[in-house]
Amino acid sequence: MTTAAKPPKIEHLSGAYKLPTNGKHRPWWRTGLETAALIAVGLCGLELLLSACGVGQEEILQPDPVMGTRHIPNKQVVWRMEGFSNESFNSEGLRDVEHPIAKPAGTFRIALLGDSATEGLQVPLKETYSSVLESIVTMPGKKTEVLNFGCSSYSTGQEVLQFEREVAQYQPDLTVLLYNRGDTLENVRKPTDLKTEPRPYFYIDADGTLQVDEAVLKANQKALQPNSTMDALRKHSRLYGVFSHANLNLSINDAAYRKVRGWMTSPFKARHTQTSTALYKVQDAWQVTSSLLSRLNEDCRKSGSKLVIVTFPNIVQDPEFGRQIESVQKLAETEGFNVFDLTPTFHWYPDPKALFVKYHFSGPGHKVVADKIAEYLKPLLTAK
């Protein structure tokens, strides 16, 4: 007859009960490894779940030491922030199909410069005014090619540098820049402010010469350098994309979040030494912008391209933007480039709201922009 096993003895210690451990303790390193493995499995599971849901692919920009930011080459983007699109940037980071740098024989090339309105992530690629323009602009005996260099948040100054650094090598016959209201303010900064958005800024020196201000880029030099780990996360991680997108939305829309984030991150930010004397005086934003447009016009002439400025429609009749448009038109008369204002077209459209998703052009809006630009260009191309 077998004897039943005795239950473990329960000891009473200071009012608490515990089972005896027989002197064996779990190694700390084993617990650590198992915890790390569980976290890794959990993160992989989240990545797979987000991938299955098509979420976390709205990260579009990576740091750049010269431009501040640029598109992530070959990045698959599923855009839901406003409107919807699901395509990849090309190998050069353009929201476009692949284009050879060397212009093929018998090709008429149009380069588009601009910010998010030109980039057009709010609609499928085939609906952007870049794609539509390519299908409707015709040159006798030539194939038309339209290259879209539009990038979110770019200022006029960044667009000028972009032309000199990237666009000119494609030898565009025509360069079309979509000018927006905020471009003028984005070109300048307060001379003593190093905490503004990392990008190149510009100023007019004491001799009246346009100069580039790289102080903010230099202050953020380390963060703007290539980083293989961060670059891989931006390009491939859905989880990183979700957190980055949430941070962007909260930073834009929630003042309390901005305050708390600034307080929490301030100990980790490099402290910059401020000089008592600024490098230059506070700038006239329009004077700087007009100098930039003149520089772009000269760049286009040197590369054999003709410049056309298209102004974003001022449908809210903002007085300041209206003055900017008038100033661009006067500058064009002096400098010899062309200007086309989209305001009348959008103002007299039966339902102007239908031409926007929210802040950016809708599919019908892109179609109207393409049609009107093509109509404006027709006599210029005939003369060419």
C-alpha positions in Angstrom: 0.0 0.0 0.0 1.4 3.3 -1.1 1.7 6.2 1.3 0.1 9.5 0.1 2.6 12.3 -0.5 2.7 14.8 2.2 1.6 18.3 1.3 4.3 21.0 1.5 4.7 22.4 4.9 3.4 26.0 5.1 5.4 28.2 7.4 4.0 31.2 9.1 6.2 34.3 9.1 5.1 37.6 10.5 1.5 37.0 9.4 2.4 35.9 5.8 2.5 32.4 4.3 5.0 31.1 1.8 6.0 27.8 0.3 9.5 26.6 0.9 12.0 27.1 -2.0 14.3 24.2 -1.1 17.1 26.7 -1.3 16.8 27.1 -5.1 16.8 30.7 -6.6 16.0 31.7 -10.2 19.1 33.3 -11.9 18.6 37.0 -12.5 20.1 36.7 -16.0 17.5 34.1 -17.0 14.7 36.3 -15.9 16.2 39.2 -17.8 16.6 37.2 -21.0 13.0 35.9 -20.8 11.7 39.4 -20.2 13.7 40.7 -23.2 12.4 37.8 -25.3 8.8 38.5 -24.3 9.2 42.2 -25.1 10.8 41.4 -28.5 7.9 39.0 -29.3 5.4 41.6 -28.3 6.9 44.2 -30.4 7.1 41.9 -33.4 3.4 41.0 -32.8 2.5 44.7 -32.8 4.5 45.3 -36.0 2.6 42.4 -37.7 -0.7 43.6 -36.4 -0.1 47.2 -37.6 1.1 45.9 -40.9 -2.0 43.8 -41.4 -4.1 46.9 -40.6 -2.1 49.1 -43.0 -1.2 51.5 -40.2 2.0 53.3 -39.4 3.3 54.3 -42.9 2.8 58.0 -42.7 6.5 58.8 -41.8 7.8 60.5 -44.9 10.8 62.7 -43.9 14.3 62.0 -42.8 16.9 64.5 -41.5 19.2 66.1 -44.0 22.3 68.2 -43.0 21.8 70.7 -45.9 18.1 70.9 -46.4 16.9 70.1 -42.9 14.6 67.3 -44.1 14.0 65.4 -47.3 11.8 62.5 -48.4 12.8 58.9 -47.5 13.8 57.2 -50.8 11.8 54.2 -51.8 9.5 54.6 -48.8 6.0 53.0 -49.0 3.6 55.6 -47.7 -0.1 55.0 -46.8 -1.4 58.5 -46.1 -4.5 59.0 -43.9 -3.8 62.2 -42.1 -5.9 64.1 -44.7 -7.4 62.3 -47.7 -5.8 58.9 -48.7 -3.0 57.6 -50.9 -0.9 54.4 -51.0 2.3 54.6 -53.1 6.1 54.6 -52.8 8.5 57.5 -53.2 10.9 56.7 -56.0 14.6 56.0 -55.5 15.5 59.7 -55.4 12.8 60.4 -52.8 10.4 62.0 -55.2 6.6 61.5 -55.1 6.8 60.3 -58.7 7.7 57.4 -60.9 11.3 56.8 -61.8 13.0 59.3 -64.1 16.6 59.1 -65.5 18.7 62.0 -64.6 19.9 62.4 -68.2 17.1 63.9 -70.3 16.1 61.5 -73.1 16.3 62.8 -76.6 13.0 64.3 -77.9 11.8 65.0 -74.3 10.3 68.3 -73.0 10.8 68.4 -69.2 8.8 70.3 -66.6 10.1 70.4 -63.0 7.6 71.2 -60.3 8.8 72.8 -57.0 6.6 73.4 -54.0 5.5 72.1 -50.6 2.8 69.6 -49.5 0.3 71.1 -52.0 2.6 70.0 -54.9 3.6 66.8 -53.2 -0.1 65.9 -53.1 -0.2 63.0 -50.6 -3.9 63.6 -50.0 -4.8 61.9 -53.3 -3.5 59.0 -55.3 -0.4 59.7 -57.4 -2.3 59.5 -60.7 -4.6 62.3 -59.5 -1.9 64.8 -58.6 -1.6 67.9 -60.8 1.8 66.7 -61.6 0.5 63.5 -63.2 -2.5 65.2 -64.9 -0.3 67.9 -66.3 2.0 65.4 -67.9 -1.0 63.8 -69.7 -2.4 67.1 -71.1 0.7 69.2 -72.0 1.8 68.5 -75.5 4.8 69.7 -77.5 4.9 68.9 -81.3 7.4 66.1 -81.9 8.3 65.7 -78.2 7.3 63.6 -75.2 6.3 65.6 -72.1 7.8 64.6 -68.8 6.7 66.3 -65.5 8.9 65.7 -62.5 7.4 66.4 -59.0 10.0 67.7 -56.5 7.3 68.9 -54.1 8.1 68.2 -50.4 6.1 68.9 -47.3 7.1 72.0 -45.3 9.6 73.3 -47.8 10.2 77.1 -47.9 11.1 79.1 -50.9 14.7 79.0 -49.8 14.7 75.3 -49.6 13.2 75.1 -53.0 16.0 77.3 -54.4 18.6 75.1 -52.8 16.8 72.1 -54.1 16.9 73.4 -57.6 20.6 74.1 -57.4 21.4 70.8 -55.6 19.1 68.4 -57.4 16.7 69.7 -60.0 19.1 71.4 -62.4 20.9 68.2 -63.2 17.6 66.9 -64.8 17.8 69.8 -67.3 14.2 70.9 -67.1 13.0 73.1 -70.0 10.4 74.7 -67.7 10.4 75.1 -63.9 7.0 75.7 -62.2 7.0 76.8 -58.5 3.8 76.7 -56.5 4.1 79.7 -54.1 2.1 79.5 -50.8 1.3 82.1 -48.1 3.6 80.7 -45.4 6.7 80.4 -47.7 7.7 84.0 -47.0 7.8 83.6 -43.2 9.6 80.2 -43.4 12.5 81.8 -45.2 13.7 83.9 -42.2 14.1 83.6 -38.5 14.8 85.8 -35.5 18.6 86.1 -35.5 18.9 85.0 -31.9 16.5 82.0 -32.1 18.4 78.7 -32.5 15.4 76.6 -31.3 13.4 77.0 -34.5 12.8 74.3 -37.0 16.1 72.9 -38.5 16.3 74.2 -42.0 18.4 76.8 -44.0 17.3 80.4 -43.4 18.3 83.5 -45.3 19.1 87.1 -44.7 20.3 90.2 -46.6 23.7 91.4 -45.3 24.9 94.9 -44.9 26.0 95.0 -48.5 22.6 94.1 -49.8 23.6 90.5 -50.7 21.5 87.4 -50.1 23.2 85.1 -47.6 22.3 81.6 -46.3 22.0 81.3 -42.5 23.1 77.8 -41.4 23.2 78.4 -37.7 20.2 76.3 -36.8 21.5 73.4 -39.0 24.9 73.6 -37.3 23.2 73.7 -33.8 21.4 70.5 -34.7 24.3 69.0 -36.7 24.5 65.7 -34.8 20.8 65.0 -35.1 20.8 65.7 -38.8 23.5 63.2 -39.7 22.7 59.8 -41.2 21.9 57.2 -38.6 21.4 53.7 -39.8 19.2 52.6 -36.9 16.9 55.6 -37.0 16.8 55.5 -40.8 15.7 51.9 -40.7 13.0 52.6 -38.1 11.7 55.5 -40.2 11.6 53.4 -43.4 10.4 50.1 -42.0 8.9 50.2 -38.5 5.1 50.6 -38.3 5.3 51.1 -34.6 7.8 53.9 -34.9 5.4 55.4 -37.6 2.4 55.3 -35.2 4.3 57.0 -32.4 5.8 59.6 -34.7 2.4 60.3 -36.3 0.8 60.7 -32.8 3.6 63.0 -31.7 3.1 65.2 -34.8 -0.7 65.4 -34.4 -0.4 66.2 -30.7 2.4 68.8 -31.3 0.2 70.6 -33.8 -3.1 70.4 -32.0 -2.4 70.2 -28.2 -0.7 73.1 -26.4 -0.5 71.1 -23.1 1.2 68.2 -24.9 3.8 70.6 -26.4 4.5 72.1 -23.0 4.9 68.8 -21.2 7.1 67.4 -24.1 9.3 70.4 -24.0 9.7 70.1 -20.2 10.5 66.4 -20.4 13.0 66.7 -23.3 14.8 69.8 -22.3 17.4 68.0 -20.1 18.4 66.0 -23.2 18.8 68.8 -25.6 22.1 70.4 -26.3 22.5 73.8 -24.7 23.6 76.4 -27.3 25.7 79.4 -26.4 24.0 82.6 -27.4 26.1 85.6 -28.3 25.0 89.0 -27.2 25.3 90.4 -30.7 23.2 88.9 -33.5 24.9 88.0 -36.8 22.4 90.2 -38.6 19.5 92.4 -37.9 15.8 91.4 -38.0 14.9 90.7 -41.6 12.1 91.9 -43.9 10.6 88.6 -44.9 9.4 89.8 -48.3 12.7 91.4 -49.2 14.5 88.1 -48.5 11.8 86.1 -50.5 12.0 88.4 -53.5 15.8 88.0 -53.5 15.3 84.2 -53.4 12.9 84.3 -56.3 15.4 86.4 -58.3 18.1 83.9 -57.5 15.9 81.1 -58.7 15.1 82.9 -61.9 18.8 83.4 -62.5 19.5 79.7 -61.8 16.8 78.7 -64.3 18.3 81.0 -67.0 21.8 79.5 -66.4 20.4 76.0 -66.8 18.3 76.7 -69.9 15.0 76.6 -68.0 12.1 79.1 -68.0 10.6 80.0 -64.6 6.8 80.2 -63.9 5.5 81.1 -60.5 2.0 79.8 -59.8 0.4 81.3 -56.7 -1.9 79.2 -54.4 -5.5 80.3 -54.6 -6.4 83.0 -52.0 -10.0 81.9 -51.7 -10.3 83.2 -48.1 -9.2 86.7 -49.4 -6.5 87.0 -46.8 -5.1 90.6 -47.2 -1.5 89.7 -46.4 -1.5 86.9 -49.0 -3.1 89.2 -51.5 -0.2 91.7 -51.0 2.3 88.9 -51.4 0.7 87.8 -54.7 0.8 91.4 -56.0 4.4 91.7 -55.0 5.3 88.5 -56.8 3.6 89.9 -59.9 5.5 93.2 -59.7 8.8 91.3 -59.3 8.0 89.2 -62.3 7.7 92.3 -64.4 11.1 93.4 -63.3 12.9 90.0 -63.4 11.3 88.6 -66.6 9.6 85.5 -65.3 5.9 84.5 -65.5 3.2 84.5 -62.8 -0.1 82.8 -62.8 -2.6 83.4 -60.0 -5.0 80.5 -59.3 -7.3 82.7 -57.2 -9.8 83.8 -59.9 -10.2 80.2 -61.1 -11.0 78.9 -57.6 -13.1 81.9 -56.6 -15.5 81.5 -59.5 -15.7 77.7 -59.4 -19.3 76.6 -58.6 -18.3 74.8 -55.4 -14.8 75.9 -54.3 -14.9 73.6 -51.2 -15.1 70.6 -53.5 -11.6 71.5 -54.7 -10.1 70.8 -51.3 -9.9 67.8 -49.0 -9.4 70.0 -46.0 -6.3 72.3 -46.5 -4.9 70.6 -49.6 -6.3 70.0 -53.1 -8.7 67.2 -53.6 -8.7 65.1 -56.8 -10.9 67.6 -58.6 -8.8 70.4 -57.2 -5.6 68.9 -58.7 -7.4 68.5 -62.0 -8.4 72.2 -62.1 -4.9 73.2 -61.2 -3.4 71.1 -64.0 -6.0 72.3 -66.6 -5.4 75.9 -65.8 -1.6 75.6 -65.7 -1.7 73.8 -69.1 -3.9 76.6 -70.4 -1.6 79.3 -69.2 1.5 77.5 -70.5 0.1 76.9 -74.0 1.2 80.3 -75.5 4.5 80.1 -73.7 5.3 76.7 -75.1 4.1 77.7 -78.6 6.5 80.6 -78.5 9.3 78.4 -77.3 
